[in-house]
Amino acid sequence: METGDHNYKILILDLIGLKFDDQGKPDPSEVKAHIIAKGGVFHDVAWNATDILATGKLHFFYQPDLSTAAEILAITDQGQYDAVIAAATFIPRSSIFKSGGVRIGAGTGNMASASWGGGSGIGGVAPLMNTPGFNSRATAQMVFKALLRVRPNLPVEELHNRVIAGDFDTGRNLREYSAEKLEGKTFAIIGFGNIGSEVARIAQAFGMKVKVFARPNLHAEVEAKGFEFASSIVEAARHADVISIHVGLGRLDGAKQIFANTGLIDDAVLNALNFGAVVINYDRGEILDTEALARALEKSKVGYAAIDADIFKDVETGALSGPMVPYIAIAKRFPDKLELLPHAAADTDHPSRVGGAKQAVDQIFAAIEFKRITNLKGDLPVGYLDAGLQNGIVNL
């Protein structure tokens, strides 16, 4: 045990309960009860230096309404909290958490604190962790919600309006409408982790041909599950009718301060698709080259794109920031060809968020009390033990 006479302060950003209580507010009670059952203390206010905290305890301070860098830096730039749990909120580089951080979900690009070396967890003195698996099914299902909006391409809303208006005769008018089914179409999946493999499974259920680009060590697994393994991203995209991206940002290049997978989906990849293809990026906004996407939309190489990415708004100036911003300009150029979500595809499922938050709490306890790290991202800091991986797919 490492707690001794010290009291540890853990900051919780983002909601840890997406259902509402009788006051109409998101309810964190499930995670609160989990913290208390483990011997921790839950506070629904910010820590104050004048507070007298019980020693030998882990104190969790729930602050889900903070979002801007200025708000977060004001309470984290001096190491005021020992650790942090976050979902979508961006953690600034200058935030200090000497005992580590956990991202609820898979990607860690928003966890930019230098305490663990930034979003890839390379360098630093504290461990960076995540909770992979919990939001896999929610994300995969949202991928198909986006796809089914436009494919099969039957104009459902138009037909609905004609029926309501009494302006349709099935015998005479139905021949005016034709649509191609998903069965037999080719679905390219880039990345074969928890989310990518779930997307592949659903696509297969629709009777689609699935092509997967993934790490070479997954070649046998991909083919054993009945999918085609592609040797490159371009090969996966070749003649595909749909492409969905699930690789994460990759490692951060310290010198350039960009992630390895920034702009990974470029002109070469988009040009390999069938004309009118659907592009779905429910991973990270930066992975798709936005200028290449605009060119592909302009020449109808891409017929529709669905994007899920972070967007932040300064409460004082109204200025927008985050990887979603360049997509907004493209959406204005190509009306009805883009669907933009504010990093919501995986973050609106209550059981997934609660399950991920509970696991994050467990990981923080293990890191502080026993120096055991689960779901390590990047480097293992000196003095810690790597306890391996724990996936948490929620079965409903």
C-alpha positions in Angstrom: 0.0 0.0 0.0 1.3 3.4 -1.0 -1.3 5.8 0.6 0.1 5.9 4.1 -0.8 9.2 5.8 -1.1 11.0 2.5 -4.5 11.9 1.0 -4.6 11.6 -2.8 -6.8 13.9 -4.9 -8.2 12.6 -8.2 -10.0 15.0 -10.6 -12.9 13.5 -12.6 -13.7 15.4 -15.7 -16.7 14.6 -18.0 -19.9 12.9 -17.0 -19.7 9.5 -15.4 -23.5 8.9 -15.6 -25.6 9.7 -18.6 -29.0 9.0 -17.0 -30.9 11.7 -15.2 -31.9 11.9 -11.6 -35.1 13.3 -10.2 -33.7 16.8 -10.4 -33.1 16.5 -14.1 -29.3 16.3 -13.8 -27.0 13.5 -15.0 -26.7 11.0 -12.2 -23.2 9.9 -11.1 -24.5 7.7 -8.3 -23.4 4.3 -9.7 -19.8 5.4 -9.9 -20.0 7.3 -6.6 -21.2 4.1 -4.9 -18.3 2.2 -6.5 -15.7 4.6 -5.2 -17.2 4.5 -1.7 -17.3 0.7 -1.7 -13.6 0.6 -2.5 -12.9 2.9 0.5 -12.6 6.1 -1.4 -14.3 9.4 -0.9 -16.5 11.1 -3.5 -16.8 14.9 -3.6 -19.1 16.7 -6.0 -17.3 20.0 -5.6 -13.8 21.2 -6.5 -10.9 20.7 -4.1 -10.1 23.8 -2.0 -6.7 24.2 -0.3 -8.4 24.9 3.0 -10.3 21.6 2.9 -9.4 19.1 5.6 -9.3 15.7 4.0 -9.2 12.3 5.6 -5.7 10.9 5.4 -4.9 7.5 3.8 -7.8 7.9 1.4 -8.3 8.5 -2.3 -10.5 11.5 -2.7 -12.3 11.9 -6.1 -13.5 15.4 -7.0 -16.2 15.4 -9.7 -16.0 18.4 -12.0 -17.8 17.5 -15.2 -18.6 21.0 -16.3 -15.0 22.1 -16.9 -14.1 22.1 -20.6 -11.7 24.8 -21.7 -7.9 24.7 -21.3 -8.0 27.9 -19.2 -10.5 26.4 -16.8 -8.6 23.2 -16.4 -5.1 24.8 -16.1 -6.4 27.1 -13.4 -6.8 24.1 -11.1 -4.1 21.7 -12.4 -1.0 23.7 -13.4 0.6 23.3 -10.0 -0.1 19.6 -9.4 -3.2 20.4 -7.3 -4.6 17.0 -8.1 -2.6 13.7 -8.1 -4.4 12.0 -10.9 -7.2 12.6 -13.4 -10.0 10.6 -15.1 -11.4 12.1 -18.3 -13.4 11.0 -21.4 -13.6 13.7 -24.1 -12.2 16.7 -22.3 -8.8 17.9 -23.6 -6.1 17.8 -20.9 -3.5 20.6 -21.5 0.1 19.8 -21.7 0.9 22.0 -18.7 -1.5 20.2 -16.4 0.4 18.2 -13.8 -0.7 14.8 -12.4 2.2 13.1 -10.8 0.3 9.8 -10.2 -1.2 9.4 -13.6 -4.3 9.6 -15.7 -7.0 7.4 -17.2 -9.0 8.1 -20.4 -12.5 6.6 -20.4 -12.5 5.0 -23.8 -9.8 3.8 -26.2 -7.9 6.7 -27.8 -5.8 8.9 -25.6 -5.1 11.8 -27.9 -6.9 14.3 -25.7 -4.7 13.4 -22.7 -1.9 15.8 -23.6 -0.4 16.3 -20.1 3.4 16.3 -20.1 3.3 14.3 -16.9 3.1 11.2 -19.0 4.6 12.6 -22.2 1.4 13.7 -24.0 -1.4 11.7 -25.7 0.8 8.8 -26.7 2.2 8.3 -23.2 5.8 8.4 -24.4 8.1 9.8 -21.6 7.1 11.5 -18.5 7.0 10.3 -14.9 3.4 9.3 -14.5 1.5 6.4 -16.2 -1.2 7.0 -18.9 -4.0 4.4 -19.1 -7.3 3.9 -20.9 -10.4 1.7 -20.7 -10.7 0.0 -24.1 -13.7 -2.1 -25.1 -16.5 -0.4 -23.2 -17.6 1.9 -26.0 -16.8 -0.5 -28.9 -20.4 -1.7 -29.6 -21.8 1.8 -29.1 -19.4 3.2 -31.7 -19.8 0.4 -34.1 -23.6 0.7 -34.0 -23.3 4.5 -34.6 -21.1 3.7 -37.7 -24.0 1.8 -39.2 -26.5 4.5 -38.1 -24.4 6.9 -40.3 -24.2 4.4 -43.2 -27.9 3.5 -43.2 -28.8 7.1 -43.4 -27.6 7.1 -47.0 -27.2 3.5 -48.1 -29.4 1.9 -49.4 -30.1 5.2 -51.0 -33.9 5.1 -51.0 -35.1 8.7 -50.3 -37.2 7.7 -47.2 -38.1 11.2 -46.1 -39.3 12.1 -49.6 -41.4 9.0 -49.9 -42.8 9.6 -46.4 -43.8 13.2 -47.3 -45.5 12.0 -50.6 -47.5 9.4 -48.7 -48.6 12.0 -46.1 -49.6 14.4 -48.9 -51.6 11.6 -50.6 -49.3 12.0 -53.6 -48.2 8.4 -54.2 -49.6 5.3 -55.9 -47.4 2.2 -55.4 -48.3 0.7 -58.7 -47.5 3.7 -60.8 -44.9 5.7 -58.8 -42.7 3.1 -57.1 -40.8 2.4 -60.4 -39.5 6.0 -60.1 -37.4 5.0 -57.2 -34.6 2.4 -57.1 -31.9 1.7 -54.5 -29.0 -0.6 -54.2 -28.8 -2.9 -51.1 -25.7 -3.2 -48.9 -25.4 -6.9 -49.6 -22.5 -7.6 -52.0 -21.0 -4.1 -51.4 -17.4 -3.8 -50.2 -16.7 -2.4 -46.8 -13.1 -1.3 -46.0 -12.1 -1.2 -42.3 -8.8 0.5 -41.3 -7.8 -1.0 -37.9 -8.9 -4.2 -36.2 -9.1 -3.4 -32.5 -12.2 -3.7 -30.4 -14.2 -1.2 -32.5 -12.9 -2.2 -36.0 -13.6 -5.9 -35.4 -17.1 -5.1 -34.2 -17.8 -3.0 -37.3 -16.5 -5.9 -39.4 -18.8 -8.3 -37.7 -21.9 -6.1 -38.3 -20.9 -5.5 -42.0 -20.5 -9.2 -42.5 -24.1 -9.7 -41.1 -25.4 -7.3 -43.8 -23.8 -9.6 -46.4 -21.0 -7.1 -47.3 -17.6 -8.1 -48.4 -15.2 -6.9 -45.7 -11.6 -5.9 -46.3 -9.4 -5.1 -43.4 -6.1 -3.3 -43.1 -4.4 -4.0 -39.7 -1.1 -4.9 -38.1 0.6 -7.9 -39.8 0.3 -10.0 -36.6 -3.5 -9.8 -37.0 -3.4 -11.3 -40.5 -4.4 -14.8 -39.4 -7.1 -13.6 -37.1 -8.7 -11.4 -39.7 -8.9 -14.3 -42.2 -10.0 -16.8 -39.6 -13.1 -14.6 -39.0 -13.9 -14.6 -42.7 -12.6 -11.2 -43.7 -10.1 -10.3 -46.4 -6.7 -9.0 -45.2 -5.3 -6.0 -47.1 -1.6 -5.4 -47.2 -2.0 -1.6 -47.2 -4.6 1.1 -46.6 -4.8 1.8 -50.3 -5.4 -1.8 -51.1 -8.2 -2.0 -48.5 -9.8 1.1 -50.0 -9.5 -0.2 -53.6 -13.0 -0.6 -55.1 -14.6 -0.2 -51.6 -18.1 1.3 -51.3 -17.6 2.2 -47.7 -14.5 2.9 -45.6 -14.4 3.2 -41.8 -11.4 4.3 -39.8 -10.4 2.8 -36.4 -6.7 3.1 -35.8 -6.3 6.0 -33.3 -3.9 8.9 -33.6 -0.7 6.8 -33.0 2.4 8.1 -31.4 3.2 11.8 -30.9 6.2 13.1 -32.8 7.8 15.3 -30.2 9.7 17.4 -32.6 6.8 18.1 -35.0 4.1 17.9 -32.3 1.8 15.9 -34.5 0.6 12.4 -34.2 1.8 9.6 -36.5 -1.6 9.0 -38.0 -2.4 12.6 -38.8 -3.6 12.8 -42.4 -3.3 9.0 -42.8 -6.4 8.9 -45.0 -5.3 11.0 -47.9 -5.8 11.5 -51.7 -4.3 8.1 -52.5 -6.7 6.3 -50.2 -9.8 8.3 -51.2 -9.0 8.0 -54.9 -8.9 4.2 -54.6 -12.6 4.0 -53.5 -15.5 3.4 -55.8 -17.2 6.6 -57.0 -19.8 7.8 -54.6 -18.3 5.9 -51.7 -19.2 6.6 -48.0 -16.4 7.7 -45.7 -16.9 7.3 -41.9 -14.4 8.7 -39.5 -15.7 8.0 -36.0 -12.1 7.7 -34.7 -10.2 11.0 -34.6 -10.8 14.0 -36.8 -7.1 14.5 -37.6 -6.7 11.1 -39.2 -8.6 12.1 -42.3 -6.9 14.7 -44.5 -9.7 17.4 -44.8 -8.3 18.9 -47.9 -8.2 15.5 -49.6 -11.8 14.9 -48.4 -12.9 18.2 -50.0 -11.3 17.3 -53.3 -12.9 13.9 -53.2 -16.3 15.4 -52.5 -15.9 17.9 -55.3 -15.4 15.3 -57.9 -18.0 12.9 -56.4 -15.4 10.3 -55.6 -16.9 10.5 -52.1 -20.7 10.8 -52.0 -21.1 11.2 -48.3 -18.9 11.5 -45.2 -19.8 11.1 -41.5 -17.3 12.6 -39.0 -17.2 12.4 -35.2 -14.6 14.7 -33.7 -14.0 17.0 -30.8 -15.1 20.6 -30.9 -14.6 23.2 -28.1 -16.1 26.6 -27.7 -14.5 29.4 -25.7 -17.2 30.6 -23.2 -16.1 34.2 -23.4 -15.2 34.7 -27.1 -17.3 32.0 -28.7 -14.2 30.9 -30.7 -14.2 27.3 -31.8 -11.2 25.0 -31.7 -10.5 21.3 -32.1 -10.2 18.9 -35.0 -13.8 19.3 -36.0 -13.3 23.0 -37.1 -12.0 22.4 -40.7 -14.9 20.0 -41.4 -17.4 22.7 -40.7 -16.1 24.7 -43.7 -16.4 21.6 -45.9 -19.9 21.0 -44.7 -20.9 24.5 -45.8 -19.4 23.9 -49.3 -21.1 20.5 -49.7 -24.6 20.7 -48.2 -26.2 17.3 -47.4 -22.9 15.5 -48.0 -21.5 15.6 -44.5 -22.8 14.6 -41.1 -20.9 16.1 -38.2 -21.0 14.8 -34.6 -19.2 16.5 -31.7 -17.4 13.3 -30.6 -20.7 11.8 -29.5 -20.7 8.4 -31.2 -19.2 6.6 -28.3 -20.1 8.9 -25.5 -23.9 8.8 -25.3 -24.3 5.2 -24.0 -25.0 5.1 -20.3 -23.8 1.6 -19.4 -20.6 2.0 -21.4 -19.7 5.3 -19.7 -20.5 3.9 -16.2 -18.6 0.7 -16.9 -15.6 2.6 -18.2 -15.6 5.1 -15.3 -15.7 2.2 -12.8 -12.8 0.6 -14.4 -10.9 3.9 -14.5 -11.5 4.2 -10.8 -10.1 0.7 -10.2 -7.1 1.5 -12.3 -6.4 4.7 -10.3 -6.7 2.7 -7.0 -4.2 0.1 -8.3 -1.8 2.7 -9.6 -1.7 4.6 -6.4 -1.9 1.9 -3.9 0.1 -0.9 -5.5 1.9 0.8 -8.5 0.1 -1.7 -10.8 -0.8 -0.3 -14.2 -3.6 -1.8 -16.4 -4.1 -0.8 -20.0 -0.8 1.1 -20.2 -0.5 3.6 -23.1 3.1 4.3 -24.1 6.0 4.0 -21.6 5.9 2.3 -18.2 7.4 4.9 -15.7 10.1 3.8 -13.3 8.7 2.2 -10.2 5.5 0.8 -11.7 4.5 -2.7 -12.7 2.7 -3.4 -16.0 -0.4 -5.6 -15.1 -1.4 -6.1 -18.7 -4.6 -5.4 -20.6 -8.2 -5.5 -19.4 -11.0 -5.0 -22.0 -14.4 -4.2 -20.8 -17.0 -4.9 -23.5 -20.5 -4.3 -22.0 -23.0 -7.0 -22.5 -26.6 -5.6 -22.3 
